[in-house]
Amino acid sequence: MTEDKLLYTGKAKNVYQAQQDDEVLIVYKDQATALNGKKKEILPGKGTLDCQISQLVFNYLIKNGIKTHLVENLSDHKQLVKKTDVFPLEVVLRNITSGSLVRKFQVEEGQRLAEPIIEFYYKSDALDDPFINESQIHALKIADKTELEFIKKMTLKINELLKPFFDQVGFDLVDFKLEYGKYNNEIILVDEFSPDNCRLWNKKDHHSMDKDVFRKHKGDLVETYQAVLQRLQDK
Ligand code: UDP
């Protein structure tokens, strides 16, 4: 398998063309970023931790009927996945108030919401991923109504699967970000699921076990992600 042709280099991953035309290789990097790339640091070991955690989560979702881009986990930092037409959307689901919701509405952090909130952001580093609403998504032809309804339903289903998954190992799933792509006219889950793109709080003390330790200088990111992986592996 060749890694020669780099298709895309992102903040946390490099993407290479795989042998088959419709597949790509994702290689996780040791780089941590926050504030849309304005804060950046190389943290040795981070890439393999993100990848291993994401592999455990994706394997569990696949076992429970969620269609994803994953073809094969090749190593602790490399995955073979289907090449998809990715929707330029970050789909955020929130169970508990935190982050930008707290900043925007000045609500108290840590409040369990009456029902999950789904928000969409337009993926653009240059524009700082602006909030986008459903009618903008339709009118700008980013996704049609049927596609968006499907994405919302799938996001709620993933939430229902992941809440008990993390609860069993002592974490509250506060919020998370997903991305979707289209493969053979079917909408599937792409990207990753790691503490880089979700908030996990220790149920006991509400301690952050996610990228907030890096964003807010609250602790050692690699040690924190190692602890998350350990708990999921011991499950
Ligand atoms: N998130 C992400 N990528 C982004 C923005 C947010 O993965 O570019 C995740 C973030 O880790 C959190 C959730 O989406 O789990 C909600 O983030 P929020 O809107 O609260 O923004 P933040 O406080 O992280 O700026």
Residues whose N, C-alpha, C, O or C-beta is under 5 A from the ligand:
A	BS01	UDP	V92 S98 G99 S100 L101 D175 F176 K177 D196 N197 C198 R199
